[in-house]
């Protein structure tokens, strides 16, 4: 087994800003590739300031990995070894896990969703399209550009959020909108006041992570009991072990491959949430089609999808699952097995 990895800079179509006020025109990922004989598995690790995962830290972790201890024939055993190398580093571990599953499924001659026993139903799974924090004029323009997408997700949690929602509604009055507060509201009273304002719009579907994940559980449970809109955990839900807290404090969860450490742990996190009676969504960061497609393989375990990170960039080096008019599909993927991903033009590893 051989492990290759390299950083790759993604160029955003628009400046991307969230509730911490940081904006960027670029996002960095680390691409990974496992090769064993003629079988190749691809993986990806997005960076995250929120979880202190940088290109440098992820490459440092991947240098610790001895590829001789990895096997497409034993993904659980391989990941047990990877977990022992160092705590945290979930994004770097995600890259290894996705590459292992890609290779394992290719070797088995089936897509990952069939390797997991899930299948994938066409014409069923719709992803939302995200609108980042910006001026109301740009929010309006972005909403018009997203006219083909039936569900939007608006980032809020900063001053001007009411004007931004009004700008979106001015050009998309009848669309379902999900709201991501990105931990932006400081107290339960502030959060409740904002939730009551959002509830005046009957097409707001739910609100993600209204307060910081470090908020006392009693405060989050207080808010859940009074909220007129369903609340979904994002930063509060990483893996299956977080399910008890989230069942107390939220109505649903947003699972991301970055937080979980890959498809395998995301699968367990989604199953645990379902068992606890929580609604489920799978989300993403700014990513290439490698990780977006990996997330799409878990669609049958979800009530909602928010896997549009590759739609927000101009230089995706891969082709995978598509999202025409928001409908996720594997019908036109160039590969039939594994991740069902292929390089678009030049191979980033060439």
Backbone torsions as a table, in degrees:
resi	resn	phi	psi	omega
1	UNK	NA	137.3	177.1
2	UNK	-122.7	137.1	178.1
3	UNK	-115.6	121.2	172.5
4	UNK	-116.6	148.0	175.6
5	UNK	-152.8	150.9	178.6
6	UNK	-157.8	149.0	176.9
7	UNK	-74.8	153.1	178.6
8	UNK	-144.9	130.8	-178.7
9	UNK	-97.3	124.7	179.5
10	UNK	-95.3	135.0	-179.6
11	UNK	-98.2	118.1	-178.2
12	UNK	-78.5	142.6	177.3
13	UNK	-66.2	-34.6	179.0
14	UNK	-137.1	156.1	174.4
15	UNK	-57.8	134.3	-175.7
16	UNK	-110.8	119.6	-178.1
17	UNK	-128.6	138.5	176.1
18	UNK	-122.8	-171.6	-167.7
19	UNK	-68.0	-14.8	175.8
20	UNK	-80.9	-0.8	176.5
21	UNK	87.7	-5.1	-179.0
22	UNK	-81.5	135.0	177.0
23	UNK	-128.4	153.9	-178.5
24	UNK	-154.1	154.7	172.9
25	UNK	-104.4	1.2	-179.3
26	UNK	-138.6	155.2	173.1
27	UNK	-141.0	139.4	-177.9
28	UNK	-106.0	142.7	173.0
29	UNK	-131.8	165.2	169.4
30	UNK	-115.6	121.2	177.2
31	UNK	-89.2	143.4	-179.5
32	UNK	-128.3	151.0	178.5
33	UNK	-143.5	126.3	174.3
34	UNK	-107.1	132.7	-179.6
35	UNK	-128.0	129.2	176.7
36	UNK	-139.7	106.0	-173.9
37	UNK	65.7	-127.2	178.8
38	UNK	-94.8	5.9	-177.0
39	UNK	-100.6	131.1	-179.3
40	UNK	-121.7	132.9	174.6
41	UNK	-118.1	134.0	-178.9
42	UNK	-105.0	145.6	175.7
43	UNK	-143.5	172.1	-177.2
44	UNK	-153.7	143.3	177.9
45	UNK	-128.0	108.4	175.4
46	UNK	-77.4	149.3	175.5
47	UNK	-78.0	159.3	179.2
48	UNK	-156.2	114.7	173.1
49	UNK	-64.3	-36.9	-176.7
50	UNK	-59.8	-34.4	-178.0
51	UNK	-111.8	16.9	175.4
52	UNK	55.0	41.7	177.5
53	UNK	-112.5	109.6	-178.9
54	UNK	-112.1	168.7	174.7
55	UNK	-55.2	-42.2	-177.5
56	UNK	-66.4	-45.2	-177.5
57	UNK	-67.6	-36.8	-179.1
58	UNK	-70.7	-39.3	177.2
59	UNK	-66.6	-37.3	177.9
60	UNK	-61.3	-41.3	177.9
61	UNK	-66.6	-44.9	-177.4
62	UNK	-63.9	-26.5	175.4
63	UNK	-68.0	-22.7	177.8
64	UNK	-75.2	-20.5	-173.7
65	UNK	-75.5	124.2	174.0
66	UNK	-90.5	106.2	-176.0
67	UNK	-62.2	-19.0	177.5
68	UNK	-66.0	-18.2	179.5
69	UNK	-95.2	7.4	178.2
70	UNK	-108.3	148.8	-179.7
71	UNK	-150.5	134.4	173.2
72	UNK	-66.4	-18.4	-179.3
73	UNK	-86.2	-9.7	-178.0
74	UNK	-145.9	76.5	-179.4
75	UNK	-66.2	-45.5	178.8
76	UNK	-59.5	-44.0	179.1
77	UNK	-65.2	-38.6	177.7
78	UNK	-63.3	-43.1	-179.4
79	UNK	-71.0	-30.3	175.2
80	UNK	-62.2	-39.9	175.7
81	UNK	-64.6	-45.5	-178.6
82	UNK	-61.5	-41.6	179.6
83	UNK	-61.9	-32.3	-177.9
84	UNK	-73.3	-16.0	-173.7
85	UNK	-68.1	-39.0	-178.5
86	UNK	-170.1	150.7	175.7
87	UNK	-73.1	169.6	178.5
88	UNK	56.4	-135.9	-178.8
89	UNK	51.9	38.2	-173.7
90	UNK	-64.2	-34.0	-179.2
91	UNK	-68.9	-43.3	177.2
92	UNK	-63.0	-40.0	177.3
93	UNK	-65.2	-33.8	176.7
94	UNK	-59.1	-44.9	-179.3
95	UNK	-59.1	-42.5	179.8
96	UNK	-66.8	-44.4	-177.7
97	UNK	-62.5	-45.1	-179.2
98	UNK	-64.7	-41.8	178.2
99	UNK	-63.4	-40.0	177.7
100	UNK	-62.8	-45.1	-179.1
101	UNK	-68.8	-35.4	176.2
102	UNK	-60.1	-49.4	179.6
103	UNK	-64.9	-41.5	-179.6
104	UNK	-62.9	-42.8	-179.6
105	UNK	-70.3	-38.6	175.5
106	UNK	-60.4	-43.2	-179.7
107	UNK	-64.0	-34.9	179.4
108	UNK	-81.1	-9.8	179.9
109	UNK	72.1	37.5	179.5
110	UNK	-150.1	160.9	174.4
111	UNK	-69.3	159.9	178.7
112	UNK	-58.8	-40.1	-178.4
113	UNK	-62.0	-28.6	175.0
114	UNK	-82.3	-34.1	175.1
115	UNK	-59.2	-34.6	178.8
116	UNK	-85.5	-4.2	179.4
117	UNK	75.7	23.6	-176.1
118	UNK	-100.2	-37.1	-171.2
119	UNK	71.1	-178.7	176.8
120	UNK	-153.0	122.2	179.2
121	UNK	-95.4	123.5	176.7
122	UNK	-71.1	157.9	176.6
123	UNK	60.2	32.5	-179.3
124	UNK	-128.4	-37.3	-167.2
125	UNK	-103.5	114.1	-177.0
126	UNK	-108.3	129.2	174.6
127	UNK	-94.0	145.7	170.8
128	UNK	-75.9	163.1	176.0
129	UNK	-118.4	128.8	-170.0
130	UNK	-90.5	138.2	175.1
131	UNK	-115.7	112.7	-177.6
132	UNK	-75.7	171.3	178.8
133	UNK	-69.0	134.8	-178.8
134	UNK	-165.0	-170.6	173.7
135	UNK	-72.9	159.1	-177.1
136	UNK	-65.2	-29.0	177.9
137	UNK	-66.9	-41.6	-179.6
138	UNK	-74.4	-35.5	174.6
139	UNK	-57.1	-44.8	178.7
140	UNK	-60.4	-46.1	-178.9
141	UNK	-64.5	-42.5	179.4
142	UNK	-64.0	-38.8	179.4
143	UNK	-64.7	-39.9	176.8
144	UNK	-64.6	-40.4	177.8
145	UNK	-63.7	-28.2	-178.1
146	UNK	-92.9	23.1	-173.8
147	UNK	-58.3	-29.3	-176.5
148	UNK	-78.6	-11.4	-177.2
149	UNK	-93.4	125.3	-173.9
150	UNK	-76.9	-19.4	-178.7
151	UNK	-128.2	130.0	178.8
152	UNK	-112.8	153.3	171.4
153	UNK	-123.1	122.5	-177.8
154	UNK	-104.9	126.6	174.8
155	UNK	-82.0	129.0	176.2
156	UNK	-133.8	-159.7	179.0
157	UNK	104.4	11.4	177.6
158	UNK	-135.3	164.8	175.2
159	UNK	-55.4	141.2	-178.4
160	UNK	95.3	2.2	-176.0
161	UNK	-65.2	-34.1	179.6
162	UNK	-68.3	-40.5	177.5
163	UNK	-65.8	-36.3	179.9
164	UNK	-67.4	-41.4	176.8
165	UNK	-65.0	-39.5	178.5
166	UNK	-63.3	-37.9	178.7
167	UNK	-65.7	-40.8	176.7
168	UNK	-62.8	-46.5	-177.0
169	UNK	-67.0	-25.6	-180.0
170	UNK	-63.1	-29.7	-178.0
171	UNK	-115.0	-8.0	177.7
172	UNK	-138.5	65.1	-173.1
173	UNK	-68.8	-22.4	-173.7
174	UNK	-110.5	10.7	-176.2
175	UNK	-90.0	146.7	169.8
176	UNK	-67.7	133.6	-179.7
177	UNK	-128.2	131.9	170.1
178	UNK	-102.5	144.9	-175.7
179	UNK	-117.4	131.8	177.5
180	UNK	-115.1	108.3	-179.8
181	UNK	-80.5	-11.8	174.5
182	UNK	50.7	42.9	178.2
183	UNK	64.0	22.3	-169.0
184	UNK	-79.6	-18.4	-176.3
185	UNK	-96.8	134.1	-166.3
186	UNK	-83.2	-32.6	-176.3
187	UNK	-129.9	163.2	178.9
188	UNK	-66.9	-31.6	179.0
189	UNK	-69.0	-43.5	176.5
190	UNK	-62.1	-43.3	-179.9
191	UNK	-61.4	-45.3	-178.8
192	UNK	-63.2	-41.5	178.4
193	UNK	-59.4	-42.3	179.7
194	UNK	-71.3	-35.3	177.1
195	UNK	-66.0	-38.3	177.2
196	UNK	-65.2	-37.7	174.5
197	UNK	-63.2	-46.8	-179.1
198	UNK	-63.1	-33.4	-178.7
199	UNK	-66.5	-14.2	175.4
200	UNK	-67.7	-18.5	177.1
201	UNK	-98.8	110.2	-174.6
202	UNK	-70.1	-9.5	-178.7
203	UNK	-101.2	10.6	169.8
204	UNK	-80.1	117.4	-172.4
205	UNK	-81.1	-46.3	177.0
206	UNK	-164.8	171.0	-179.7
207	UNK	-125.7	130.0	178.3
208	UNK	-91.6	139.5	168.5
209	UNK	36.6	70.7	-177.8
210	UNK	-65.3	-32.6	-179.4
211	UNK	-126.8	167.1	-177.4
212	UNK	-60.8	147.8	-179.0
213	UNK	-62.2	-21.4	178.5
214	UNK	-83.3	-1.4	178.0
215	UNK	-58.1	137.4	178.4
216	UNK	-54.0	134.6	-179.4
217	UNK	-53.8	-33.2	179.6
218	UNK	-62.0	-36.6	178.5
219	UNK	-69.7	-40.4	180.0
220	UNK	-69.1	-37.3	176.8
221	UNK	-66.7	-38.1	175.5
222	UNK	-57.9	-44.7	-178.4
223	UNK	-67.6	-42.6	178.8
224	UNK	-58.1	-42.0	-177.1
225	UNK	-65.4	-23.0	-175.5
226	UNK	-110.2	-11.9	-173.5
227	UNK	-67.7	132.2	176.7
228	UNK	-82.1	-3.0	-178.5
229	UNK	-129.3	141.9	176.2
230	UNK	-58.1	141.5	180.0
231	UNK	-111.4	133.7	-179.6
232	UNK	-116.6	135.2	176.2
233	UNK	-81.0	136.2	170.7
234	UNK	-119.8	-79.0	179.9
235	UNK	-62.5	-18.8	178.1
236	UNK	-82.8	-9.9	-176.7
237	UNK	-126.5	111.4	178.2
238	UNK	-109.0	-56.6	-175.6
239	UNK	-131.9	176.8	-176.5
240	UNK	-56.9	-28.9	-179.2
241	UNK	-65.8	-13.9	179.3
242	UNK	-90.1	3.5	-167.8
243	UNK	-69.3	-35.2	-178.4
244	UNK	-63.1	-45.0	178.1
245	UNK	-61.0	-44.1	-175.5
246	UNK	-71.9	-31.5	175.9
247	UNK	-64.8	-30.3	178.5
248	UNK	-77.0	-33.0	-166.9
249	UNK	-112.2	-11.5	-174.8
250	UNK	-139.9	165.8	176.1
251	UNK	-96.9	-17.7	-178.1
252	UNK	-158.7	175.4	-178.2
253	UNK	-136.0	150.4	173.4
254	UNK	-110.7	110.8	179.6
255	UNK	-95.3	133.3	176.8
256	UNK	-125.6	141.7	-180.0
257	UNK	-61.1	-37.1	177.5
258	UNK	-56.0	-48.4	-176.3
259	UNK	-72.2	-39.2	-175.0
260	UNK	-76.3	-27.8	-176.0
261	UNK	95.9	22.3	175.9
262	UNK	127.9	-178.7	-178.3
263	UNK	-66.6	-40.8	-175.8
264	UNK	-60.4	-48.5	-179.9
265	UNK	-72.9	-32.1	176.8
266	UNK	-65.0	-38.8	175.0
267	UNK	-56.7	-48.0	-179.7
268	UNK	-65.3	-38.5	179.5
269	UNK	-65.4	-39.9	178.5
270	UNK	-68.3	-42.4	179.3
271	UNK	-64.0	-41.9	179.5
272	UNK	-63.8	-40.2	179.3
273	UNK	-65.5	-42.7	176.9
274	UNK	-59.1	-44.9	-179.4
275	UNK	-61.8	-31.9	-179.5
276	UNK	-83.9	0.4	178.7
277	UNK	83.7	15.4	179.5
278	UNK	-90.6	147.5	170.0
279	UNK	-71.2	153.6	-175.0
280	UNK	-127.1	144.4	174.4
281	UNK	-141.2	147.7	170.2
282	UNK	-113.7	130.1	-176.0
283	UNK	-116.2	-166.8	-175.0
284	UNK	-156.9	174.5	167.7
285	UNK	-108.5	-165.6	168.3
286	UNK	-76.0	114.9	-169.6
287	UNK	-143.6	165.2	171.6
288	UNK	-84.0	179.6	178.7
289	UNK	-68.4	-12.5	175.4
290	UNK	-62.2	-55.8	-174.8
291	UNK	-79.5	-31.7	175.9
292	UNK	-63.3	-43.5	179.1
293	UNK	-67.1	-38.2	176.5
294	UNK	-57.7	-43.5	178.4
295	UNK	-64.4	-37.0	-178.7
296	UNK	-63.2	-25.1	177.3
297	UNK	-65.0	-16.6	-179.9
298	UNK	-100.1	9.2	-172.6
299	UNK	-57.1	-34.0	-177.0
300	UNK	-67.7	-11.0	177.2
301	UNK	-96.3	7.8	-171.9
302	UNK	-121.0	155.9	169.1
303	UNK	-92.8	-26.5	-177.5
304	UNK	-142.4	153.7	173.2
305	UNK	-122.3	141.9	170.9
306	UNK	-138.3	69.7	-175.2
307	UNK	-124.1	72.1	-175.8
308	UNK	-118.2	10.5	-174.4
309	UNK	-56.4	-35.6	179.4
310	UNK	-74.4	-19.5	178.2
311	UNK	-77.3	-11.9	-176.3
312	UNK	-96.1	2.1	-177.1
313	UNK	-119.6	160.8	-177.7
314	UNK	-102.1	-12.7	-170.2
315	UNK	-130.1	43.2	177.2
316	UNK	-62.2	119.1	-177.8
317	UNK	-82.3	-0.9	-175.2
318	UNK	-126.0	156.7	171.4
319	UNK	-113.6	133.2	179.1
320	UNK	-153.1	-137.9	178.1
321	UNK	-60.4	145.4	-178.4
322	UNK	-107.5	164.9	-179.0
323	UNK	-138.4	48.8	178.5
324	UNK	-60.6	123.6	-176.5
325	UNK	54.1	27.7	177.6
326	UNK	88.1	-10.4	-176.9
327	UNK	-85.1	113.8	179.2
328	UNK	-70.7	137.4	-175.4
329	UNK	-151.2	143.4	171.6
330	UNK	-105.4	4.9	-172.4
331	UNK	-62.5	-31.1	-176.0
332	UNK	-110.8	14.8	179.3
333	UNK	-68.2	141.4	-175.7
334	UNK	-73.8	-17.7	179.2
335	UNK	-113.8	149.1	-178.5
336	UNK	-100.4	-20.4	-175.7
337	UNK	-122.5	168.9	-179.7
338	UNK	65.4	-140.1	176.4
339	UNK	-64.6	-25.6	-173.2
340	UNK	69.3	42.3	-179.1
341	UNK	-122.8	143.9	176.8
342	UNK	-140.1	154.3	176.7
343	UNK	-63.3	144.5	-178.0
344	UNK	-75.9	-53.7	178.9
345	UNK	-132.4	-101.1	178.5
346	UNK	-74.0	140.2	177.2
347	UNK	-72.7	121.9	179.2
348	UNK	-57.6	-22.5	-179.1
349	UNK	-91.9	-2.6	-177.8
350	UNK	-66.3	NA	NA
